[in-house]
Every structure is written in C-alpha cells, then in structure tokens.
Amino acid sequence: MQDTIELIILIPEPVPLPIAQEASVEIERRLAARDIELLKQHKVIEIKPDTKKAIIEAKDPLGYDLFVGVPIHKTPQVVRESVLGQHGWIPVNKVNLETSLENVYAVGDVTKIPVGKFAVPKAGAFAETGARVVVNDILNKIYSENNPVKFEGMGSCYLEFGAGQVAKLNANFLGKAQPEVRLDGPSAEFRPDKQNFEKDRIAKWFK
C-alpha cells in the first residue's frame, strides 16, 4: 500500500536519536528511501479528533486520517508525591540503583539516570537489566558477599523495516567513557532474533 498512502513521522527533537548521531543519520536515510517524511522539531501538543488535526507547537496544524502517537511519559501520582520523587522522578545510585533510602531501590520508568545532558531511556530493556543488578545487590547484602554487578545502562530494541527486514539498536549508556548507540542492519538475520526475544519474554512474564 506504500504507493497509495502518505506516511509522516513527527518528532520533537532535531534528530531521531539525539544521543546517537550516526544512528540518527542512518534512520533518516532509511526513511527517505521509503518516501517517509520526517518532520523534526514538531512537538505535538494537542489532538483534535473531531477535525482530525494535530496541533503542533509554534507551527501550523497538521491534518491526518490516522494518528498513531506516543503519549507524554510521566510517573504515577504516588511516586510524584513520595519522599523519593524529586521533580517527578526518583534519583538513584547509578551503580546499584539504590535510592536515597537505604535498601530501597528503583528501576524502570520511575527513575531518572543522567547521561550527560541526556538520560537513560525509558524502555523495558533497561528496566530488565536494572532489575538484575538490584537482585544481585540484595543477594550480596543478605549473604555478606562482594560480587558487585554495575548497572551499565545496556539494552537493545528492534526496528521493523518491512519485507522481513529488521534492524537492531544496541545501546550502552554507562558502561564506557561515552555512551555508545549502534544501529545494526536492517537485514533478515535479525528477524528470528526479534521473534525469540518476544517469545522469551511472553513466556516469562505472561504465564
């Protein structure tokens, strides 16, 4: 159906991945090759379903037939009102994800872990690796052992490119001197990798 539709992607940032310039360039190139328009620095502030208009900050509204959007992420009210929540987020020790309260940890979307002027993304892959670090830290305390595992902000995600082609975005935000984000593919070889990733987590989380 590519010849019969117009697909436009709006992002609030100047590039798709501000922390990863090379990956951003490749993503933009791939979108352009498929005639998918990327409108950068287009922050959607309101949707008007009755007129099918997306209201863009400091720009003209954009009409649509089908709008698929990602809502603004924020922490639950209980977190924002807690003693741990500072400016809406929970600061943690970057090494073991312990909060300002001893033996209290925070993982996932409620945390804010700075990486220069950016932060570790709010994605399940980082919550998953963070949870392993927390478990290890708790076990070390229980058994008075010293087997530290540092949270490195490592995670991966997959990007569908159609026709069986899948790319893999690999990130390491804290494990090295500078954040590293690499885009591999797209290629057919990452298709089974993505499928196995999905099956494994569905089997573990939704028994």
DASULBEL-V352395 format. One record per residue. N is the residue number from 1. SS is DSSP state (H for helix, E for strand, C for the rest). PHI is phi in radians with two decimals (NA if undefined). OMEGA is omega in degrees with one decimal (* if undefined). Layout:
# DASULBEL-V352395
{{N | SS | PHI | OMEGA} {N | SS | PHI | OMEGA}}
This chain:
# DASULBEL-V352395
{{1 | C | NA | -173.0} {2 | H | -1.05 | -178.4} {3 | H | -1.37 | -175.0} {4 | H | -1.94 | -179.9} {5 | C | -2.24 | 173.6} {6 | C | -2.03 | -177.5} {7 | C | -1.92 | -179.2} {8 | E | -2.20 | 176.6} {9 | E | -1.94 | 177.9} {10 | E | -1.95 | 176.7} {11 | C | -2.31 | -179.1} {12 | C | -1.39 | -176.0} {13 | C | -1.61 | 178.2} {14 | C | -1.31 | 177.0} {15 | C | -2.50 | -178.5} {16 | C | -1.02 | -178.8} {17 | C | -2.27 | -174.9} {18 | C | -0.98 | -178.1} {19 | C | -1.48 | -176.2} {20 | C | -2.39 | -175.4} {21 | H | -1.13 | -177.5} {22 | H | -1.11 | 178.0} {23 | H | -1.12 | 178.4} {24 | H | -1.09 | 179.1} {25 | H | -1.06 | -179.1} {26 | H | -1.18 | 178.0} {27 | H | -1.09 | 178.1} {28 | H | -1.08 | 179.8} {29 | H | -1.11 | -178.7} {30 | H | -1.16 | 178.1} {31 | H | -1.13 | -179.4} {32 | H | -1.07 | -179.7} {33 | H | -1.12 | 179.0} {34 | C | -1.82 | 179.7} {35 | C | 1.02 | 174.8} {36 | C | -1.75 | -176.5} {37 | E | -1.37 | 177.5} {38 | E | -1.96 | 177.8} {39 | E | -1.77 | -177.8} {40 | C | -1.54 | -177.7} {41 | C | 0.95 | 175.3} {42 | C | -2.05 | -178.0} {43 | C | -1.60 | 178.6} {44 | E | -1.34 | -178.1} {45 | E | -1.95 | 179.5} {46 | E | -2.86 | 174.7} {47 | E | -2.04 | 178.2} {48 | E | -2.02 | -176.1} {49 | C | -1.07 | -177.7} {50 | C | -1.13 | 178.8} {51 | C | -1.87 | -177.7} {52 | C | 0.92 | 177.7} {53 | E | -2.19 | 170.9} {54 | E | -1.75 | -179.7} {55 | E | -1.56 | -175.5} {56 | E | -1.89 | -179.7} {57 | C | -1.07 | 176.5} {58 | C | 1.08 | 178.0} {59 | C | -2.46 | 179.4} {60 | C | -1.19 | 175.8} {61 | C | -1.07 | -179.3} {62 | E | -2.14 | 178.3} {63 | E | -1.37 | -179.9} {64 | C | -2.65 | 169.0} {65 | C | -1.71 | 177.1} {66 | C | -2.35 | 179.2} {67 | C | -1.96 | 175.7} {68 | C | -2.08 | -173.8} {69 | C | -2.25 | 175.2} {70 | C | -1.81 | -178.9} {71 | C | -1.13 | 174.5} {72 | C | -1.10 | -179.3} {73 | C | -1.54 | 173.6} {74 | C | -2.57 | -178.3} {75 | C | -1.37 | 176.7} {76 | C | -1.11 | -178.4} {77 | H | -1.01 | -178.3} {78 | H | -1.06 | 177.6} {79 | H | -1.31 | -178.2} {80 | H | -1.09 | -177.8} {81 | C | -1.65 | -177.6} {82 | C | -1.44 | 178.1} {83 | C | -1.19 | -179.6} {84 | C | -1.45 | -175.4} {85 | E | -1.33 | 176.8} {86 | E | -2.00 | -176.4} {87 | C | 1.01 | 175.7} {88 | C | 1.66 | -175.4} {89 | E | -2.16 | 179.5} {90 | E | -1.83 | 175.1} {91 | C | -1.21 | 179.3} {92 | C | -2.38 | 170.3} {93 | C | -1.18 | -176.2} {94 | C | -1.08 | -174.9} {95 | C | -1.34 | -173.9} {96 | C | -2.14 | 177.0} {97 | C | 1.14 | 175.0} {98 | E | -1.42 | -179.8} {99 | C | -1.47 | 178.4} {100 | C | -1.20 | 175.4} {101 | C | -1.66 | -177.0} {102 | C | -1.02 | 178.2} {103 | C | 1.19 | 173.7} {104 | C | -2.03 | -175.0} {105 | E | -2.04 | 174.5} {106 | C | -2.45 | 177.9} {107 | C | -2.32 | 172.4} {108 | H | 1.43 | -168.0} {109 | H | -1.24 | -179.4} {110 | H | -1.49 | -175.5} {111 | E | -1.66 | 169.3} {112 | C | -2.28 | -176.9} {113 | C | -2.03 | -175.1} {114 | E | -1.10 | 171.6} {115 | E | -2.32 | -172.6} {116 | C | 1.10 | 178.1} {117 | C | -1.55 | 178.4} {118 | E | -1.93 | 177.9} {119 | E | -2.68 | 174.3} {120 | C | -1.03 | -175.1} {121 | C | -1.06 | 175.9} {122 | C | -1.50 | -178.4} {123 | C | -2.45 | -176.2} {124 | H | -1.03 | -178.5} {125 | H | -1.06 | -179.5} {126 | H | -1.35 | 174.7} {127 | H | -1.16 | -179.0} {128 | H | -1.13 | 179.4} {129 | H | -1.21 | 177.5} {130 | H | -1.14 | 179.4} {131 | H | -1.09 | 178.5} {132 | H | -1.13 | 178.5} {133 | H | -1.12 | -179.8} {134 | H | -1.11 | 178.5} {135 | H | -1.02 | 179.5} {136 | H | -1.08 | -178.6} {137 | H | -1.16 | 178.3} {138 | H | -1.12 | 179.6} {139 | H | -1.11 | 176.9} {140 | H | -1.04 | -179.6} {141 | H | -1.24 | -178.2} {142 | H | -1.12 | -174.2} {143 | C | -1.78 | 178.8} {144 | C | 0.90 | 179.2} {145 | C | -1.82 | -179.9} {146 | C | -2.26 | 177.5} {147 | C | -2.14 | -173.1} {148 | C | -1.15 | 173.0} {149 | C | -2.16 | -175.8} {150 | C | -1.52 | 173.5} {151 | C | -1.28 | -176.1} {152 | C | -1.85 | -179.4} {153 | C | 1.10 | -179.3} {154 | E | -1.72 | 177.7} {155 | E | -3.01 | 179.8} {156 | E | -2.39 | 171.5} {157 | E | -2.55 | -174.8} {158 | E | -2.06 | 177.5} {159 | E | -2.13 | 177.8} {160 | E | -1.42 | 178.6} {161 | E | -2.07 | 178.7} {162 | E | 1.44 | 178.2} {163 | C | 0.96 | 178.2} {164 | C | 1.38 | -177.5} {165 | E | -1.58 | -179.4} {166 | E | -2.28 | 174.0} {167 | E | -1.91 | 179.8} {168 | E | -2.14 | 179.1} {169 | E | -1.77 | -178.5} {170 | E | -1.88 | -176.2} {171 | E | -2.28 | 171.7} {172 | E | -2.39 | -171.5} {173 | C | -1.60 | -172.5} {174 | C | -2.19 | -173.3} {175 | C | -1.38 | -176.8} {176 | C | -2.31 | -176.7} {177 | C | -1.04 | 178.7} {178 | C | -2.24 | 176.6} {179 | C | -1.02 | 178.0} {180 | E | -2.15 | 176.9} {181 | E | -2.29 | -175.4} {182 | E | -2.19 | 176.8} {183 | E | -1.83 | 177.9} {184 | E | -1.85 | -178.7} {185 | E | 1.61 | 7.6} {186 | E | -1.36 | 176.1} {187 | E | -2.79 | -179.4} {188 | C | -1.25 | -176.0} {189 | H | -1.18 | 179.5} {190 | H | -1.50 | 178.5} {191 | H | -1.07 | 178.4} {192 | H | -1.11 | 178.0} {193 | H | -1.08 | 178.6} {194 | H | -1.13 | -178.8} {195 | H | -1.12 | 178.8} {196 | H | -1.18 | 176.8} {197 | H | -1.02 | -179.6} {198 | H | -1.16 | -177.1} {199 | H | -1.07 | -178.4} {200 | H | -1.08 | -177.2} {201 | H | -1.33 | 175.6} {202 | H | -1.10 | 179.3} {203 | H | -1.13 | -177.5} {204 | H | -1.41 | -169.9} {205 | H | -1.68 | -173.4} {206 | C | -2.20 | 179.0} {207 | C | -1.24 | *}}
